[in-house]
């Protein structure tokens, strides 16, 4: 997604906003919810966290009030949790991420559940730290289990980043981040490569 303009494709937020205009024009609740799902995702990737939190919230309202696009409910909860954590409100992100993980079990929705587990681990570490290490480890263990069951290997580097953030062992942290970077490069996910390289080189 981050590499779309370089490939001659529309900037993802612009494409998602266009899809939202079309959905509004045809008054399709399903399409409106789906457009907000894609818009929240694009805004997260771009670092527009306030916008992402709002789009995910609007998508959840549509999903729940109109009982539509339920297959995206887990992801919308996780996207809002990610956005709130990035905005410094990890305490508010924790219950959303817990709800996303529980819903992933109930539906089931293992591919989106992987990201929900990462959102939960991230929010727990930011809000409560070592006091909730057992829950963090359980969330990450569930993420790996769902990776294996769903075959959503494209999410593996995301899980490795979440694991690295939870590690006290600097050598193990470096190993997992190196592997995440290798996988992103293999996928051609240059935006993620640049983001992770930048984060690692920051003082």
KEKE-3310 file (N, C-alpha, C; in steps of 0.2 Angstrom, whole numbers, plus 5000, padded with zeros to 4 digits):
npx = (5004:5010:5018:5011:5010:5022:5021:5013:5000:4984:4986:4983:4974:4967:4961:4953:4944:4938:4931:4922:4915:4908:4901:4893:4885:4878:4871:4873:4874:4883:4894:4898:4902:4913:4921:4925:4932:4943:4948:4952:4962:4971:4974:4980:4992:4997:5000:4991:4983:4973:4963:4961:4957:4944:4938:4938:4929:4917:4915:4913:4901:4892:4893:4887:4875:4868:4870:4879:4893:4900:4911:4922:4923:4931:4944:4941:4939:4952:4960:4956:4960:4974:4976:4973:4982:4994:4991:4993:4984:4984:4977:4964:4964:4966:4954:4946:4955:4955:4942:4942:4950:4943:4931:4937:4939:4926:4919:4923:4938:4952:4963:4962:4962:4975:4981:4973:4978:4991:4988:4983:4994:5003:4995:4994:5007:5011:5002:5002:5013:5026:5018:5008:5013:5011:4998:5002:5011:5002:4994:5002:5007:4994:4993:5003:4998:4987:4992:4998:4986:4978:4986:4990:5003:5008:5007:5016:5029:5024:5019:5031:5038:5029:5032:5046:5045:5041:5051:5064:5077:5090:5098:5089:5078:5084:5086:5073:5068:5077:5073:5060:5062:5069:5058:5049:5056:5057:5044:5042:5038:5041:5038:5036:5049:5056:5050:5053:5067:5070:5065:5074:5086:5084:5089)
npy = (4994:5006:5008:5012:5024:5025:5015:5020:5020:5025:5036:5028:5034:5043:5035:5027:5037:5040:5029:5029:5040:5035:5024:5031:5038:5028:5024:5012:5003:4992:4995:5007:5004:4995:5004:5013:5004:5002:5015:5018:5009:5014:5027:5023:5018:5029:5036:5045:5046:5051:5053:5040:5033:5039:5035:5021:5020:5026:5016:5005:5009:5008:4995:4989:4995:4993:4979:4974:4970:4962:4954:4962:4968:4964:4969:4982:4986:4983:4992:5004:5003:5002:5015:5023:5019:5024:5037:5040:5035:5022:5016:5017:5010:4996:4989:4989:4981:4969:4966:4964:4953:4943:4943:4938:4925:4921:4923:4913:4924:4923:4928:4943:4942:4940:4953:4959:4953:4958:4972:4972:4967:4978:4989:4985:4984:4997:5004:4997:4989:4979:4973:4966:4956:4942:4942:4949:4940:4929:4934:4936:4923:4918:4925:4919:4906:4908:4913:4901:4894:4901:4904:4917:4923:4935:4943:4940:4947:4958:4953:4948:4961:4965:4956:4958:4971:4967:4961:4959:4955:4961:4955:4945:4954:4961:4951:4947:4959:4960:4949:4952:4963:4957:4949:4959:4965:4955:4954:4965:4976:4991:5003:4998:4994:5005:5012:5004:5003:5017:5018:5010:5017:5028:5040)
npz = (5000:5004:4994:4983:4975:4969:4960:4951:4955:4962:4977:4992:5002:4994:4985:4993:4998:4987:4984:4995:4992:4981:4987:4995:4986:4980:4991:4998:5012:5015:5006:5011:5024:5020:5013:5023:5031:5022:5021:5034:5036:5026:5031:5043:5039:5033:5044:5048:5062:5070:5060:5056:5067:5068:5056:5058:5069:5063:5054:5062:5068:5057:5053:5065:5067:5056:5053:5044:5033:5043:5042:5043:5055:5066:5061:5060:5074:5078:5070:5076:5089:5086:5081:5092:5101:5095:5096:5109:5118:5125:5135:5132:5121:5124:5129:5117:5108:5115:5114:5100:5098:5105:5097:5086:5089:5091:5078:5066:5064:5059:5051:5052:5066:5069:5068:5077:5089:5089:5091:5103:5111:5109:5115:5128:5133:5131:5140:5152:5154:5161:5170:5165:5158:5156:5149:5137:5132:5130:5120:5109:5107:5103:5091:5083:5082:5075:5063:5058:5057:5048:5037:5034:5029:5026:5036:5046:5048:5054:5066:5071:5074:5084:5094:5096:5102:5114:5120:5132:5130:5121:5110:5105:5102:5091:5082:5079:5073:5062:5055:5052:5044:5033:5028:5025:5014:5005:5002:4995:5001:5002:5009:5022:5025:5024:5035:5046:5045:5047:5060:5068:5066:5072:5086)
capx = (5000:5014:5022:5006:5011:5028:5019:5008:4993:4982:4988:4978:4969:4963:4957:4948:4939:4934:4926:4917:4910:4904:4896:4887:4881:4873:4867:4874:4877:4888:4899:4900:4906:4919:4925:4928:4938:4949:4950:4955:4968:4976:4976:4985:4998:5000:5001:4985:4980:4966:4958:4960:4952:4937:4935:4936:4923:4912:4914:4910:4894:4888:4893:4883:4868:4865:4871:4882:4900:4902:4918:4927:4922:4937:4949:4939:4941:4960:4963:4954:4965:4981:4976:4972:4989:4998:4989:4995:4979:4984:4972:4957:4965:4966:4947:4945:4959:4953:4935:4943:4953:4937:4927:4940:4938:4919:4917:4930:4941:4959:4968:4961:4963:4982:4982:4970:4982:4997:4986:4982:5000:5005:4992:4995:5014:5011:4998:5003:5020:5028:5013:5003:5017:5008:4993:5005:5014:4997:4991:5007:5006:4988:4994:5007:4994:4982:4996:4999:4980:4975:4991:4991:5010:5010:5007:5022:5033:5020:5019:5038:5039:5026:5036:5052:5043:5039:5057:5070:5084:5092:5100:5083:5075:5087:5085:5066:5068:5081:5069:5054:5064:5070:5052:5046:5060:5055:5037:5042:5034:5046:5036:5037:5056:5058:5048:5057:5074:5070:5064:5079:5091:5083:5092)
capy = (5000:5012:5009:5013:5030:5023:5010:5023:5019:5031:5036:5024:5037:5046:5029:5025:5042:5040:5023:5031:5044:5030:5021:5036:5040:5022:5023:5005:5003:4988:4998:5013:5001:4993:5010:5015:4999:5003:5021:5018:5006:5018:5032:5021:5017:5035:5040:5050:5042:5054:5051:5032:5032:5041:5031:5015:5021:5026:5009:5001:5011:5006:4987:4986:4998:4990:4972:4973:4969:4959:4951:4968:4971:4963:4973:4989:4987:4983:4998:5009:5001:5004:5022:5026:5018:5029:5044:5040:5033:5015:5013:5016:5005:4989:4986:4988:4976:4963:4964:4962:4946:4939:4942:4934:4918:4919:4923:4915:4928:4922:4933:4949:4941:4941:4960:4961:4951:4963:4978:4971:4967:4984:4993:4982:4986:5005:5006:4993:4987:4972:4970:4962:4952:4936:4943:4950:4934:4925:4937:4935:4916:4917:4928:4914:4900:4910:4913:4895:4891:4905:4905:4924:4924:4942:4947:4937:4952:4962:4949:4949:4967:4965:4951:4962:4976:4964:4957:4963:4953:4965:4951:4942:4959:4962:4945:4947:4964:4958:4944:4956:4968:4953:4947:4965:4966:4949:4955:4971:4981:4996:5007:4995:4993:5012:5014:5000:5006:5023:5018:5007:5021:5034:5039)
capz = (5000:5004:4987:4977:4970:4965:4955:4946:4957:4966:4984:4995:5005:4989:4982:4998:4999:4981:4985:5000:4988:4977:4991:4998:4980:4979:4997:5000:5019:5015:5003:5015:5029:5017:5011:5029:5032:5018:5022:5041:5034:5022:5036:5048:5035:5032:5050:5050:5067:5072:5055:5056:5073:5067:5051:5060:5073:5059:5051:5067:5068:5051:5054:5070:5067:5050:5053:5037:5033:5049:5041:5044:5062:5070:5059:5062:5081:5079:5068:5080:5094:5084:5081:5099:5104:5092:5098:5116:5123:5125:5140:5128:5115:5127:5128:5110:5106:5119:5110:5093:5099:5107:5092:5081:5091:5090:5071:5068:5059:5061:5048:5056:5073:5070:5069:5084:5094:5089:5093:5111:5114:5109:5119:5135:5134:5132:5146:5159:5154:5163:5175:5161:5153:5154:5144:5131:5129:5127:5114:5104:5106:5099:5084:5079:5081:5070:5057:5056:5055:5042:5031:5032:5031:5025:5043:5050:5050:5059:5073:5074:5076:5091:5098:5097:5106:5121:5123:5136:5127:5115:5105:5103:5099:5085:5078:5076:5069:5056:5051:5050:5039:5028:5025:5021:5008:5001:4999:4991:5005:5003:5014:5029:5025:5026:5042:5051:5045:5051:5068:5071:5066:5076:5092)
cpx = (5004:5017:5018:5008:5017:5027:5014:5001:4991:4985:4982:4972:4964:4958:4951:4942:4935:4929:4921:4912:4905:4899:4891:4883:4876:4869:4868:4878:4883:4895:4902:4904:4913:4924:4929:4933:4944:4952:4954:4962:4973:4978:4981:4991:5001:5002:4996:4981:4973:4961:4956:4956:4945:4934:4934:4930:4917:4910:4911:4902:4889:4888:4887:4876:4864:4866:4874:4890:4903:4909:4924:4927:4928:4943:4947:4941:4949:4963:4961:4959:4972:4981:4977:4979:4994:4997:4991:4990:4978:4979:4965:4958:4964:4959:4945:4948:4957:4946:4937:4946:4947:4932:4930:4939:4931:4917:4918:4933:4949:4964:4968:4963:4971:4984:4979:4975:4988:4994:4985:4989:5003:5002:4993:5002:5014:5007:5000:5010:5021:5023:5008:5007:5014:5002:4996:5008:5008:4994:4996:5007:5000:4989:4998:5003:4989:4986:4996:4992:4977:4980:4992:4998:5012:5010:5012:5026:5030:5020:5027:5040:5035:5030:5043:5051:5042:5046:5062:5077:5085:5094:5094:5079:5077:5086:5078:5065:5071:5076:5063:5056:5066:5063:5049:5050:5058:5048:5037:5039:5039:5044:5037:5045:5059:5056:5052:5064:5075:5069:5070:5085:5090:5086:5088)
cpy = (5006:5014:5011:5018:5028:5019:5013:5022:5025:5031:5033:5028:5041:5041:5027:5030:5042:5034:5025:5036:5040:5027:5025:5038:5034:5020:5015:5005:4998:4991:5004:5010:4999:4999:5013:5010:5001:5010:5021:5014:5010:5024:5030:5020:5024:5039:5045:5046:5045:5052:5044:5030:5033:5037:5024:5015:5022:5020:5005:5002:5008:4998:4985:4989:4994:4982:4971:4973:4967:4956:4956:4970:4970:4968:4980:4991:4987:4989:5004:5009:5004:5012:5025:5025:5023:5036:5045:5038:5026:5012:5012:5011:4997:4986:4984:4982:4969:4961:4961:4955:4941:4938:4938:4927:4916:4919:4916:4920:4928:4927:4940:4948:4942:4948:4962:4959:4956:4970:4977:4971:4974:4989:4991:4985:4993:5007:5003:4990:4980:4969:4965:4957:4945:4936:4945:4944:4929:4928:4936:4927:4914:4919:4922:4908:4902:4911:4906:4892:4894:4905:4912:4926:4931:4946:4944:4943:4957:4959:4949:4955:4968:4961:4955:4968:4974:4961:4962:4961:4957:4961:4948:4948:4961:4957:4945:4953:4963:4954:4948:4960:4963:4951:4953:4966:4961:4951:4961:4977:4987:5001:5005:4995:5000:5014:5010:5002:5012:5023:5015:5012:5027:5034:5037)
cpz = (5000:4998:4982:4973:4966:4959:4950:4948:4961:4974:4988:4998:5000:4986:4987:4998:4992:4981:4990:4996:4984:4981:4994:4992:4979:4985:4999:5007:5019:5012:5007:5021:5026:5015:5017:5032:5028:5019:5029:5040:5031:5027:5041:5045:5034:5038:5052:5055:5069:5066:5055:5062:5072:5061:5053:5065:5069:5055:5055:5068:5063:5052:5059:5070:5061:5049:5046:5038:5039:5048:5043:5051:5066:5068:5061:5070:5082:5076:5072:5086:5092:5084:5087:5102:5102:5094:5106:5121:5123:5130:5137:5123:5118:5126:5121:5107:5109:5115:5104:5094:5101:5101:5086:5082:5089:5083:5067:5062:5061:5058:5051:5063:5074:5072:5076:5090:5095:5092:5101:5114:5115:5114:5127:5137:5135:5138:5152:5160:5157:5168:5171:5156:5151:5149:5137:5128:5126:5121:5108:5102:5101:5092:5080:5078:5075:5063:5054:5053:5048:5036:5029:5033:5029:5031:5048:5052:5055:5066:5076:5077:5083:5096:5100:5102:5113:5124:5127:5133:5121:5109:5101:5099:5092:5080:5075:5072:5062:5052:5048:5044:5032:5024:5022:5014:5003:4998:4995:4995:5007:5008:5021:5030:5027:5033:5047:5051:5049:5058:5071:5071:5070:5083:5098)
residu = (UNK:UNK:UNK:UNK:UNK:UNK:UNK:UNK:UNK:UNK:UNK:UNK:UNK:UNK:UNK:UNK:UNK:UNK:UNK:UNK:UNK:UNK:UNK:UNK:UNK:UNK:UNK:UNK:UNK:UNK:UNK:UNK:UNK:UNK:UNK:UNK:UNK:UNK:UNK:UNK:UNK:UNK:UNK:UNK:UNK:UNK:UNK:UNK:UNK:UNK:UNK:UNK:UNK:UNK:UNK:UNK:UNK:UNK:UNK:UNK:UNK:UNK:UNK:UNK:UNK:UNK:UNK:UNK:UNK:UNK:UNK:UNK:UNK:UNK:UNK:UNK:UNK:UNK:UNK:UNK:UNK:UNK:UNK:UNK:UNK:UNK:UNK:UNK:UNK:UNK:UNK:UNK:UNK:UNK:UNK:UNK:UNK:UNK:UNK:UNK:UNK:UNK:UNK:UNK:UNK:UNK:UNK:UNK:UNK:UNK:UNK:UNK:UNK:UNK:UNK:UNK:UNK:UNK:UNK:UNK:UNK:UNK:UNK:UNK:UNK:UNK:UNK:UNK:UNK:UNK:UNK:UNK:UNK:UNK:UNK:UNK:UNK:UNK:UNK:UNK:UNK:UNK:UNK:UNK:UNK:UNK:UNK:UNK:UNK:UNK:UNK:UNK:UNK:UNK:UNK:UNK:UNK:UNK:UNK:UNK:UNK:UNK:UNK:UNK:UNK:UNK:UNK:UNK:UNK:UNK:UNK:UNK:UNK:UNK:UNK:UNK:UNK:UNK:UNK:UNK:UNK:UNK:UNK:UNK:UNK:UNK:UNK:UNK:UNK:UNK:UNK:UNK:UNK:UNK:UNK:UNK:UNK:UNK:UNK:UNK:UNK:UNK:UNK)
# end
